[in-house]
């Protein structure tokens, strides 16, 4: 009896390969890529989940006026993003170098961001020393405001906070483009689901084990996170490789810098905002992100107004993180299966219902906590579902440029919405449930924009044959 195998049986199994541009991944190489990017995301998320709350605590500790508090924490980052985001994103799309078009910018901004964090950490140490020098007989050469310790602390904080925000916003404008350039499109949803899970784990670690120690160990905690972020994210940038890109469009340089700047700005605006389809995508992304802003901004005073203490507040916030963590990968998988545009629409519809209910009934501690947890879970569902939306809808060759245009819209909306919501609450006699009403209206507007985008999306090929239109 012959023991020879048939040709079908003896033929080696073909390993599935994944392609992104000129990059080709085996399953093992793809796992390696995911692990490196997720390690970078762990450092990235630890930065995002820690620096903001710690900066808010430090400013509150200084008892700065509310106007200045809002200006530094909210308006200043939005203004920086409005100006810097488009410039960095366009430069990144057009850059060609030995390390690609994204990683050089990340390598340049990572140490600046880390140094900004380290400077913030050392501010409580630096300020008393500078104040002592300024108050000494030989300190007359220092500016007069150095003799006021609070003013000096705000100055030092603002200086390091500006460095941190410039670096962070520049990196944000590029990092999404890197993911778009190296991760296969059919896996983007699951990849961002893992990203969301890592971010939530970071948030839980910081809230449970570190946030309570901030008042006594501010410098040590922020120093550690700053060093960790700088080393870990630089390491990731050196390990992840970009592919080759087609040549960038030929630029016509003007001999007059100001004229050239306005020419570039005009071209940027024409390419990003002249096409109704892309404008509708920007409207969808902006109004959806803004819909969650009123509650996220005023949830602490809202909680206090219905008699909820910080211990209860923290426990329910942890519950929100835990539920979102359980949903994150499933939502990423559903986004890959059905397309992120469709899962985004489902999340917005759910949020509109929850916020409508909250605007009517969230008047007691129990009803507020119910509406707040559902708000957190459904807003998390949106952000996980929509994480790969831009990658799937914008032109791949100019992804960072179009993503920055969406960021411009969001920055403008953020600068307007916060003060407007506060004015409405003040004028209503502190009826904080109006935050749910504003969120409901914005989510319905986002859902309407999503329906329009979906109709155009299907005409452009749908999930299987979509081609982003030329702008």
N, C-alpha and C positions, 0 to 999 in steps of 0.2 A: 504493500500500500504506500502510495507516494505521500511524503511528508512536506512537500513543497507548498508554500503559501501562494494563494492567488495573487495576481498583480495588485488587486485592490487592497488585499490584506498586507502585502509587503511594502506598499508605498508609504513613505513617512508622512505623518500628519503635518499639514501646513500650519505654521504658526500665524495667528491673525496679527496683522500689522495695522497700526494706526498712523495716519498721515495728517500733518498740519503744515501746509506750505511745503517747504523743502525738508521738514523734519519727519523722520520715520521712527516709530516706536514699536518695539516688541512689548508684550505684556509686562515683562520684567522691567524694561526701561520706563514704561508708563507708571508702574508702581513706584519706582525710584523718583520720578518727577513729582508725583503726587506727594510723596513723603517729604521731599525737600520743600515744596511749596507750602505744605501744611505746617512744617516747622517754621517757615517764614511767617505764615499767618498767625501762629501761636505768639511769636514775638510782636507782630503787628497789632494783634488784638489785645495783648497785654498792655501795650502802649495806649491804645484807644480806650480801653476799659479803666485805666488807672489815672492817667494824667489829667483828664477832664475833671473827674470828681475830686482829686487831690488839689487841683488848682482852685476849684470852687470852695473847698474847705479853707484854703489858705487866705483867699480874699475875704471870705466871711469872717475868718479869724482876725483880719485887719480891720473889720467893720467899715469897709468902703461903702460909699453911697450906692444905692441900687442902680442908678443910672450908669455909673462907672462899671459896676459889676456886669451889667448886661452888655455894655459897650465892649469890654475886654473878652468876655466869654462867648458872646453870640455874634454881635455885629462885626467885630474886627475880623474873625475868621471868615465870615461870609464875604466881607469886602475883599480880603486877600484872595479868596477863591474866585471871586468875580474877575479880578484883574490877572492873577497869576495862572489860573487854570488853563484858559485858552492859549496863552503864550507857550507854556511848557508842553501842552498836548500837541500843538501844531509842530513845534520844534522836534518833539519825539517822533511823530509820524514821518517826518522828512529826514531824520537823522540816519546815517549809515556809517557804521564803524565796526571795528574788529569784534566787539562784544554785542553787536546788534543795535537796535534803536531804542530799547527801553532800559536795559540794565545799566548803561552809563549814567543815566539820570538818577536811577535808584542808588547807585554807588556814590554819587556826588551828594545826594540829599540825606542819606542815612546818617553819616557822622554829624551833620549839622543838626538834625533832629535829636540825636543822642546828646550832643553837647548842650542843646537847649534844655533838655530834661535834667541834665546834670547841673546846669546853671540854676534852674528852678529849685532843685534839691538843696543847693548850697546857699540860696537866698537868705534863709533864716540865720545862717552862720555869717554870711558876708555883710549883711546889713548892720548888725551891732558893731562889727569891726570898722566899717566905713564911717558909721556915726561917731564912733569913738575918735577916729582920726580927724573928722571934720570939727569935732568939738574941742580938740586939743589946741594949745596955743599955736602950733605950727600948721594947722589945717585950714588956714585962711585962704589958701589957693583953690580949695574945693568950692563948688557952687553952694550958694546959701541954703538951698533946699536940702542939702545933705545933712543939715543940722536938725531937721525934722525927721525922726526915725520912721514914722508912718509913710510920709511922702517918699522917703528914700526906698522903703520896702516896695511901694507901688512902682517906683521907677525901675528898680532892679527886676521885679517880677515882669513888668511890661516888656523890658528889653529881652529877657530870656524867653518869654512867652511868644514874642514876635518871631524870634529865630525858630522856635519849635513849630509854630503855625506855618511859617513860610516853607519849611522843609516838609512838614506833613502834607500840606495841600499840594505841593509840587509832586510828592511821591504818589499821592492819591490819584493825580491826573495821569500817572504813567502805569501804576501797578495793574489796573484793570486791563490795560492794553497788553501788558506782558502775558497775563493769563490768556487773553484772546489769541495771542500769537503762538503760544506753546501747548495749549490744552486742546485736544480734538473737540470739535463742535458738538458731536453727539453725546459727549460726556460732561459738558459744561454744567448742566443742572445738578448732577450728582456731585460734581466737584465743589460747586458752591454750597451744596447741602452740607458737605463735610466742612467747608470753611465756616459755615454758620454754626455748626456743632462746636468747632474749636473755639470760636468767639464766645459762645455761651459758657463753655467750660472755663475760659479765662474770666468771664464776668462772675461766675459762681465762686471761683477761687479767690478773686480779689474781694468780693463782697463779704464772704464768710470768714476769711482768714487774715485779711490785710486792712480792710477799710476801718475796722474798729481800732486798729493800732496807729492810724495816721496821726492823730493829735500828739502822740508821744514819740513817734518814730518817723516823722515826715521825711527828714533828710535821708535816713538810712534806706527807707523803702524806695523812694524815688531815685536815689543813686543806683541802687541795685537794678531797678527796672531799666534805667537809662543805659547802663553798661551792658545789660543783657540784650536789650534791643539792638544797640549798635553792633555788637559782636555777632549775634545770631543772624540778623538780617543781612549783614555784609557777607557772612559765610554763605547764605542762600544765593545771593547775587553772583558769587564766584562759582557756584556749583551748577546753576541752571544755565543752559545754553539756548540761545536763540538761533533760528535758521537764517537763511538768506532771503533778502527781500528784493523785489523789482526796484529799479531806480526810481527815486522820488521825482515828482513833477519839476520841470525846469522853472526856477525862480527868476523873475525879472527884477533885478536890484536897481533901486533908484539912487542917484548920486546925492539926494537930499534925504537924510535919515527920517525927518519928521514926515515928509511926503511918503516915504517908503512905508512907514508905520501905518499911516492912514490907508494906504493902498492895501496893505496886508489885512487890516481890520475890515475893510470893505469887502475883500474877497472872502474872508472868514464868514462874515455875516451873510453874504450872498449864497455861499455854499451850504451853510447850516440852516438858515431860516427862510430861504425863498421857496422851498418845496413844501407844499401843504402836508404831505405824508409825514415828513420828519418833524414838522412843527407840531403835528398831532401827537407824535411820540413824546416830544418834549413836554407837551401839555399833560399827557398821561403821567409821565414820571414825576413831574413837578407837583401837580395837584395831589397825587397819591402820597408822595413823601410828606407834603405839607399837612395832609389830613391827620397824621398822627402827632403833629407838632404841638397843637394846643394842649392836649392831655400830657404829653411828655414834658412840656415846659412848666405846667402848673399843677402837676400831680401831687407834689408835696404840700403846698398850701391848701389844695383841695382836700387832701387826706386830713389835715389838721382841722379844717372847717367842719368836718363831720365827726370829729372826736377820735381819730385813729392815731395811735402813738407810733413812734419810729420802730419799735420792736415788731409790732404787727405789720407795719409797712414793709419791713425787710423780709419777713417770712413770706408774705404774699408775692413780693418781687422774686424771691427764690423759687416759689411755686411756678411763677410765669416762666422763668428760665428753664425749669425742669421740664415743663410741658413742651416748650419750644425745642428743647434739646431732643426729646423723643420724636418730634415731628420733622426735624431738619433733614435727615437723609431721605425720608419717605417723600417729602415735598420736592427735593432735588430730583429724585427718580421720576416723580410724576411730571415735573417740568420737562425732563428729557423725553418722556413717553408721549405727552400730549402737546408740548411746546409751552415755554414759559409765559407767553402772552395769554394763553387760556387759563393756566393756573393762577396767574395774576388777576384775571377778571373774576375768578371764583373767590379769591381772597378779598377783593374790593367789595364784592356783593355782600359777603359775610360781615365785613367791617361796617358797611353802611347800615345793616340791620342792628348790629350791636350798639353803634354810636347813637342811632335813633332811639333805641330803648334807653340808653344811658341818659340822653338829654331829657327824657321824660321822667325817669324813675330813680336816678342815682342821687337821692337826697339824704340817705342814711348811710351809716358805716357799712351795713351789710350789702345794700344795693350798689354802693360805690365800689366796694371790693370785688363784687361780681362783675360789674361793668369794666373795672380796671384790669382785672386778670384777662377777661375776654379781649379787651383792647390790646393788651400786650401780646397775647397769643396770636391774634389775627394780624396785627401789624407785623409780627415776626413771620407769619405765613407769607405776607406780601413780600417782605424783604428777601426771604429765601427763594420764593418763586420768581421774583423779578431780578435776582442777582445776575442771571445770564441773559436778561432781556436785551440789553444793548448789544451784546456780542452777537445775538441772533438776528438783530434787525438793522444795525448800522453797517455801512460799508466797511469791510475788513481792512482795506488799505488805509482808511482814515478814521479808524474806530476811536482813537483817543481824542481827535478833533471833535467828533460828534458827541462823544461822552462829555467833553468839557462844555459844549454848548448846552447840554442838559443841565450841567452843573451851574452854568451862568444863570439859567432860569430859576433853579432852586435857590441860589444865593440871593437873587432879587426878591423872591417870594419870602425867604426866611427873614430878610431884613425888614420886610413890611409886616409879616403876619404876627410876629411876637409882640411888638408895641400895639398893634391893632387889637389883638386878643386881650391884652392887658387893659386897654381902654374900655373895651366892651364889658369886661368883668367889673372894673371900677364903676362904670356908669350904671350897672345893673344892681349895685349893692352887694358885690362879691357872690354872685350866683355862678359858681364854678361849673355847674352842669352845662352852661352855655359852651364850654370847651367841646363837649360831645356834639352839640348841635353844629358847631363850626366844622368839626371833623366829619360829620355826616354829610354836610353840603359839599365839602371838598372831595370826599370819596365818591359821591354820586357824579360830580363833574369828571373825576378821573375815570369812572366806569363808562361814562358817555364817550369820552375820548378813546378809551380802549375798544369800544364797539366799532367806532369809525376806523381805527387802526386795524382791527381784525378783518373788516371788510376789504380794505385795501391789501392787507397781507395775503388774503386768499387769492386775490386777483393777480398778485405778483408771484404766484407759484405755491403758496401754502407751505406746510411743514416740510414737505419732501423736495420741492423744487424752487424754493424762494430765492429770488435774486434782488438784492437791495438796489433800488433805482438810483440812477445818477443824479447828483444834486446840481 
